[in-house]
């Protein structure tokens, strides 16, 4: 692959990493796709190993980023109806306020549903704080996996 091609792959991976933190586009998927294009272009055994590492790390993270925060929310006593309300409002607000809409809509949806269910601000706010922690944990899981994939790619490119 040419140097220009490597720069483009690197830029796509960087945009993907940003996309994990600011969910405007599917960040981890973009990083994986860039690594896949690189692996297909290079075609070496090392490239295929890097693609396998990227596929496993990002693939596993897609499952873990849903299961672990979801379980944490349930353990904290936040019911599925409140989580669903958060997800639905996050989608709606995302289209009204791109980029930050998910970060506004999800906790707001959880808060409103919990306030309706519990009737008081304090317990609803505790549930909302758990929802915010769950968002952070989900982002951290996906970011870690994407950085593992990026690290494997960088090692292969620089050696």
C-alpha positions as CSV (number, residue, x, y, z in Angstrom):
1,X,0.0,0.0,0.0
2,X,1.3,3.5,-0.9
3,X,2.1,6.1,1.8
4,X,-1.0,8.0,0.7
5,X,-3.1,5.0,1.2
6,X,-1.6,4.4,4.7
7,X,-2.4,8.1,5.5
8,X,-6.0,7.7,4.3
9,X,-6.4,4.5,6.4
10,X,-4.9,6.2,9.4
11,X,-7.2,9.1,9.0
12,X,-10.3,6.9,8.7
13,X,-9.2,5.1,11.9
14,X,-8.7,8.4,13.6
15,X,-12.2,9.5,12.5
16,X,-13.5,6.2,13.8
17,X,-12.0,6.8,17.2
18,X,-13.6,10.2,17.4
19,X,-16.8,8.6,16.3
20,X,-16.7,6.2,19.3
21,X,-16.6,9.2,21.7
22,X,-18.9,11.4,19.7
23,X,-21.5,9.1,18.2
24,X,-22.1,10.9,14.9
25,X,-21.1,7.8,12.9
26,X,-20.3,4.2,13.7
27,X,-16.8,4.8,15.0
28,X,-15.6,1.3,15.7
29,X,-17.1,0.0,12.5
30,X,-15.4,2.7,10.5
31,X,-12.0,1.9,12.2
32,X,-12.6,-1.8,11.5
33,X,-13.5,-1.1,7.8
34,X,-10.3,0.9,7.4
35,X,-8.2,-1.9,8.8
36,X,-10.1,-4.4,6.6
37,X,-9.3,-2.3,3.5
38,X,-5.7,-2.1,4.5
39,X,-5.5,-5.9,5.1
40,X,-7.1,-6.6,1.7
41,X,-4.7,-4.3,0.0
42,X,-1.6,-5.6,1.8
43,X,-2.6,-9.2,1.8
44,X,0.2,-10.4,4.0
45,X,-0.1,-12.9,6.9
46,X,0.6,-10.0,9.3
47,X,-2.3,-8.0,7.8
48,X,-4.7,-10.9,8.2
49,X,-3.6,-11.3,11.9
50,X,-4.2,-7.6,12.5
51,X,-7.6,-7.9,10.8
52,X,-8.4,-10.9,13.0
53,X,-7.4,-9.0,16.1
54,X,-9.5,-6.0,15.1
55,X,-12.5,-8.2,14.3
56,X,-12.3,-10.0,17.6
57,X,-11.7,-7.0,19.8
58,X,-14.3,-4.8,18.1
59,X,-16.8,-7.6,17.7
60,X,-16.6,-8.7,21.4
61,X,-16.8,-5.1,22.5
62,X,-20.1,-4.7,20.6
63,X,-21.6,-7.4,22.7
64,X,-19.9,-6.4,26.0
65,X,-20.8,-2.7,25.7
66,X,-24.5,-3.6,25.8
67,X,-24.4,-6.5,28.3
68,X,-22.2,-5.0,31.0
69,X,-23.8,-1.5,31.3
70,X,-27.3,-3.1,31.0
71,X,-26.6,-5.5,33.8
72,X,-25.2,-2.7,35.9
73,X,-28.4,-0.6,35.4
74,X,-30.6,-3.6,36.3
75,X,-28.5,-4.3,39.4
76,X,-29.0,-0.6,40.4
77,X,-32.7,-1.1,40.2
78,X,-33.3,0.8,36.9
79,X,-36.1,-1.1,35.2
80,X,-36.1,-2.0,31.5
81,X,-39.0,0.4,30.8
82,X,-36.8,3.3,32.0
83,X,-33.9,2.2,29.9
84,X,-36.2,1.9,26.9
85,X,-37.6,5.3,27.5
86,X,-34.0,6.6,27.6
87,X,-33.1,4.9,24.3
88,X,-36.2,6.2,22.6
89,X,-35.7,9.8,23.7
90,X,-32.0,9.5,22.8
91,X,-32.9,8.6,19.2
92,X,-35.5,11.4,19.0
93,X,-33.2,14.1,20.5
94,X,-30.3,12.9,18.4
95,X,-32.2,13.9,15.2
96,X,-33.1,17.3,16.8
97,X,-29.6,18.0,18.2
98,X,-27.0,16.1,16.3
99,X,-24.0,14.7,18.1
100,X,-24.9,15.6,21.6
101,X,-28.6,14.5,21.3
102,X,-27.8,10.9,22.5
103,X,-26.1,12.3,25.6
104,X,-29.0,14.5,26.4
105,X,-31.9,12.2,25.4
106,X,-30.9,9.0,27.1
107,X,-30.5,10.4,30.7
108,X,-33.4,12.7,30.2
109,X,-35.6,9.8,29.1
110,X,-34.5,7.7,32.1
111,X,-35.0,10.6,34.5
112,X,-38.5,11.3,33.2
113,X,-39.6,7.7,33.3
114,X,-38.1,7.2,36.8
115,X,-39.6,10.4,38.0
116,X,-43.0,9.2,36.8
117,X,-42.5,5.8,38.3
118,X,-41.0,6.9,41.7
119,X,-42.6,10.2,42.1
120,X,-39.6,11.9,43.6
121,X,-36.6,13.8,42.3
122,X,-33.9,12.1,44.4
123,X,-34.4,8.5,43.5
124,X,-35.1,9.4,39.9
125,X,-31.8,11.4,39.9
126,X,-29.9,8.4,41.3
127,X,-31.3,6.2,38.5
128,X,-30.2,8.9,36.0
129,X,-26.7,9.0,37.4
130,X,-26.5,5.2,36.9
131,X,-27.6,5.8,33.3
132,X,-24.9,8.3,32.8
133,X,-22.3,5.9,34.3
134,X,-23.6,3.2,31.9
135,X,-23.1,5.5,28.9
136,X,-19.6,6.2,30.0
137,X,-18.8,2.5,30.6
138,X,-20.3,1.6,27.2
139,X,-18.1,4.3,25.5
140,X,-15.0,3.2,27.4
141,X,-15.5,-0.5,26.4
142,X,-15.9,0.4,22.7
143,X,-13.0,2.9,22.8
144,X,-10.7,0.3,24.4
145,X,-11.5,-2.3,21.8
146,X,-11.0,0.3,19.0
147,X,-7.7,1.3,20.4
148,X,-6.6,-2.3,20.6
149,X,-7.4,-2.7,17.0
150,X,-5.6,0.6,16.2
151,X,-2.6,-0.4,18.2
152,X,-2.3,-3.7,16.3
153,X,-2.6,-1.9,13.0
154,X,0.1,0.7,14.1
155,X,2.5,-2.1,15.2
156,X,2.1,-3.8,11.8
157,X,2.5,-0.6,9.8
158,X,5.5,0.6,11.8
159,X,7.4,-2.7,11.8
